Amino acid sequence: MKKLTEILSASLKLGLTSFGGPVAHLGYFKDEYIDKRKWLDDKTYADIIALCQFLPGPASSQVGIAIGMLRGGFLGGVVSWLGFTIPSVIVLVMFALLYQTFSLEGAAWIGSLKIVAVAVVAHAVIGLGKKLTPDQPRIAVALIAAMVMLLFPSAIVQVSVIIGAAIVGYFLFSKQAESKVQPFSVSVTKKQGIASISILVLLLIFLPILSQTASNIYLSIFDTFFRVGAIVFGGGHVVLPLLEQEVVPNGLLSSSEFLAGYGMAQAVPGPLFTFASYLGTMISGVAGAIVATIAIFLPSFLLIVGALPFLSELRKRSSFQGILTGVNASVVGILLAALYDPVFTSSINNGADFGLAAILFGLLHFWKTPAWLIVIIGVIVGTGISYTL
């Protein structure tokens, strides 16, 4: 119990203060878990980060879950996730309730949040592009993925693009894989790992069937967000196009409602995947938020438990590294397509909007202004502009 209390205290502190996205989160984690509390050494921490980079889902959340599991078993992982996630969940649920209660659809500051989203997503595209598409072959994969998504925008096409990129990666990038990869020692048994992956696969197969046969809004929400959480490569920003394709074309949310929540999600600490809490609330109240939040993070738990016993061996295989190289390149293209539609097309209405988005992007990208401060600046300036035009 003492260890669980320590994990909750540390993770809650991080959940209240970790602004700036996944890369910044990892810096906060190192400071709290490694430097201050000495729960792990630098080498083990680096190996955990490498492990989570190979899995779909929110990398920083998965690192926190893994550290919690190593410190306090499975319950330690759950407690670590709760502490890191709950603060932003509460803020985004409250924002959604306020949005609905006061009919904020046409409010000037809501329009400003959408402009903020343009700057943030553009920054994410460039950041991911530098990291995941550093050469011409990977740039080509990204551009083709973007073109396909712009021509045929749908959730099914998006999954097909990811699968296609994995096949291309196997044949094109396997020879470029790193030859020396550090092994990763874990205590989770292979039987537990197989059981966890089996649960994940069964849920992916049967949830869509159940949601189609049973007319239940919560089952439908769980199915949607679970699938998204299971296939998102590249971190929190990449969840944007997947979720948009799931909720906007189906009429669950308008594009304006979607982007307003995404802009607000930039202003809170913790994982960007808590954007699901806002969406769940908009769809079906607080109960919808709880279902959506659990569903989108559950694959991360199952993948961590399932991958720990096997990933050390897989990471040494060039074919596995090649597949992930292709997938990561396609992620950049998918996000690039989302930057245009729905982010840009739904947010930029005139030259003033574009100018503000450009300034916010410059502050974020060149001056390294924190994302939460970008939100504040964007709302204040954007609201002021709207009243002067």
N, C-alpha and C positions, 0 to 999 in steps of 0.2 A: 504493500500500500504506500509505503514511504517513497518508493521509486516512482509510482504512478503520480503521486502528488508533485514530485519534483519535475516530472515530464510535463504535467499540466501547467505548472507555474512557468516553466521556461517557454513552452510553446505558446501560451497565452500572451506572454510578454512580446514574443515575436509577432503574433497575430495582431497586436495593437500598434506595432511600430514598424513593421516591414513594408515600407513603401518602395516603389520603383521597379517591380516586375521580377521575373524568375532569377535573372543574374544577380540583382541586388539581394534577393532573398538568400541566395547561397552565401553571400558575404555576411549577412546577418547571422545565418546559421553557424558559420565558422567562428564568428566572434563569440556567440553564446555557448554553443555546444562543445567546441574544440578548445578555444583559447581560454574561456572563463571557467567552464565546468569540467573540462578535461575528460569528457565521456568517451571520446575517440581520439586517435592520433591523426595527424594530417594525411598519412598514407591511406588509412582506412576510409577517411572522409572522401578523398579523391576517388577511391575505387567505387564508393557508393554513388557519387555523382556520375561516374562513367557508366555504371549499371543503369541508372535511371534515364540517361540519354538514349539508351537503346530501346526504351519502352514507349509506347503511346501513352498519352496522358500528361498531366501537369508535373513537370520535372521537379520543381522545388517542393511541391506537396509530397511527391513520392520520396524525395530525399528525407523529408521530415518524418514520414511514416516509417521508412527503413531505420532511421536512427532511433525512433521510439520503439520499434520492434527489437532492435539489438539491445536496447537499454532495459526494456520491461516486457518483452514477449509480445504476443499479439495484442493484448490489451494496451500495452505501451504504445503500439502503433496507432490504435484507435484514439487514445487520449491525446497523443501528439497531434493528430489530424484535427481533433475537436478544438484544441486550444488555438491552433494556427488559423482555423477556418471560421469559427463562430463569430468573431467581431465583424468581419466584412459581410457575413451572411445577415446579421441583424441590421446593419446599415442599409443594405440593398433591399431587404424586405420592407423596411420602413419607407424607403424612397418609393418603392412600387406602390405601397398603400397610399402614400401622399399623392402620387401621380394619379391614381384612380379616384381618390376622394375629391380632389380639387380640380379634376379635369385639366391637367397641365399640358394637354396635347399641343396647343398653339402658343404656349408661353414663350416669351423671347429667350429666357435663359435655357429652356429646353432645346431651342434651336442652336444655341451656343454650345451645348453639350455635344450635339451632333457634329459641329465644326471641330471640336476638340478630337472627336473620334477620327476625323480625317488625318489630323496631324499625327496622332498616336499610331494609327495603322500604317501610315507612310513610313514612319520611323521604324516600325517593326519589320516592314518589308526590306528596308535597306539593311538593318541589323542582321536579320536572318540571311539575307542575300550574301553578305560578306562572309558569313560563317559557313553557310551550307552550299553556296554556288560560287566557289572561288575560281573555277576554270570554265572554258567554253563548253565542254560537253554537259556539265551540270547546268549551266545557264540555258543551254538549248532545251534540256528537260523541263526546266522551270517555265520557259516561254511557251513551249508547246502545251504544258499543263494549263497555263493561264488562258491561252487561246481556246482550248477545248472547253474550259469552264465558262468563258464568255459567250461562246457559240451555243452551248447546251447546258445552261445552268440548272442543275438538279442534284439532289443528294446522291442518287444512284450513279450519276456520271462522276461525281467527285470521288466516290469509293472506287470506281473503275479506273480513274486516273491514278490513284494511289497504287492500286494493284498493278497497273501497267508500268508505272515507274519502278516498282519493285522488280519486275521481270527485266526491264531494261538495265537496272542496277546490277542484277545478277550477272548479266552477260558483259556489261560495259565497264563496271567499276571494281569487280572482284580482284583483278590483278593489281589495283592500286591500294589494296588494303594494307594496314599496318602489320608488319611481321612480328613485332614484339608488343604483346598486350599483357599487362599485369594480371595474374590470377586473383580471384576473389573468394575468400573463405567465408562460409556461412554455416549457420547451425540448423537451418530449416531442412527437413528430410526431403528426399525426392518423392516419396509417397504423398507428403503434404503438398508439394508443388504440383504433382499430377492432379491431385484432387481439386486444387484451387483452379487450375487451368480448365479442368473438366467442367466445373461450375460455370466458369466464364463462357465457354463454348456452348453449353446447354442453354444458358440464358440468352445468348445471342441468337440461337436457333429458335427457341420456343417463345420468347417474349413477343416478337412480331406476330406470331400465329395467335397467341392469346389476346393480344391487343386488337387484332382484327375480328376475332370471334366474339369477344366479350366487350360490350359497349360500356367501358368504364374509363372515365377521364384520367384517374390516377394511374391506372395500368398503362394507358397510352403515354402519359408523361414519363413514367418510369422507363418504358421501352425506348422512347425517343432519346432521353438524356443518357441512358445506359449505353446505347449504340454509339452516341457521339463520344462519350468518355472512353470507349474502347478502341476508337480508330483515330483519335487526334494525335498526330505526330507534330512536334515542333513547338509545343508550349501553349500558353494561354491564348495568345492572339489568334492562333490558327483555329481555335474553337469558333471564332466569329462566323466564317462562311458556312461551316457545317450547321451551326444552330440556326443561322438565318434561313438556310434552305429548308430546315425542318419546321420552322414556326411561322414565317412570314407568308410564303406561298399558300399555306394551308389556312390562312386567315386567323390564326391564333393570336397574332399581334400585327399591328401595322409596322411599316418600316420605320416611321418616326418613333414609335414606342420602343422598338428594338434598339435603335441607335442612341436614344436618350439614356437607356439603361447601360449600354456599353460605355458611353461617355462617363456616366457616374461611377462605373466600376473602376475607372482609372484613378478616382480620387480617394479610394479606400485602400488600407493596407491588406496584406494577405494575398491569396491566390486569385487570379483573374477568373478561374473556373466558378467562383461564387456568383458570377454573372447569371448562372443557372438559377440561383435563388431569386433574383429579380424576375426572370422569365417565368418561373414557376408560380410566383405570386401574381403576376399579371394574368396568367392563364387560369389559375384556380385558387387564389388566396394563399394563406399561410400554409395550409395543408399541401398545396401544390408546390410551394417552396421547399418544404421538407422532403417531399418525394423527389423532386428534381435534383436537389443538392445531394442526397444520398445516392441517387442513381448515377450521376455524372462522376462521382468520386469512387464508387464501388469497384469499377474495373481496375483502378489504381491499386487498391488493396489486393485484389485477386491476382493481378499481374506481378506485384512485388513478391507475394508469397510463392507464386508459381515460378517466377524467374530466378529467384535467389539460388536454388540448388543447381541450375543448369547454365546460367548466363556466363559464368566464368569460362566454361568450355566453349560456348557458342561464340564468345567475343574473339576467340583465337582463330575462328574460321573465316577465311577470306570471303567465301561466298555470302556469309551472313552480313559481314561488313559492307559488301557490295550492294546487297539488297537495301540496307538501311541508307546507304549513300543516295541511291536512286529515289527512295521515298522522301528523304529530307529535301532533295532538290525540287520534287513536285510540290512539296508544302509551300515553298517560296512562290511558285506559280499560282497556287490556289489562293494564297493571301493577296497576291498582286491583283488577281481578278476581283477579289472581294473589295479591294481598295477602290476600284472603279465602280462596281455595282455589288452591294447597295450603298457603300459608304459615301463615295463622292457624289453620285447621282442624286442621293436623297438628302444631302447636306448643303451642297454649294448651289446657291440660287442666283448669285450675282458677284460682281467684282469685289465687293467689300468682304463677302464670305470667303472668297478665295484668298484675298490678301491676309485676312486674319488667320486662316489655316496655314498659310505660308510662314507667317511670323511665329505662330505656335510651334510649327515644325522646326524652324530655325532655333528657337529657344531650347527645344527638346533635344535636337540632334547635335547642334554645334556648341551651345552653351551648357549642355548637360543639366538643364533645369529639371527638377523632380516632376514626375507625372502629376502628382497631386496638386502641385503649384501651377502647372499648366492648366489644369481644370479650373482653378480659381481665376487665373488671369483670363482664360477664354470666356468664362461666364460673365465676368465683370465687363470686359471690353466688348464682347459680343452683344450683351444686353444694352450697353450704352450706344453702340452703333445702331442697333435696331430702333432706338427711340429718336435718333437724329435723322434717319433717312425718311 
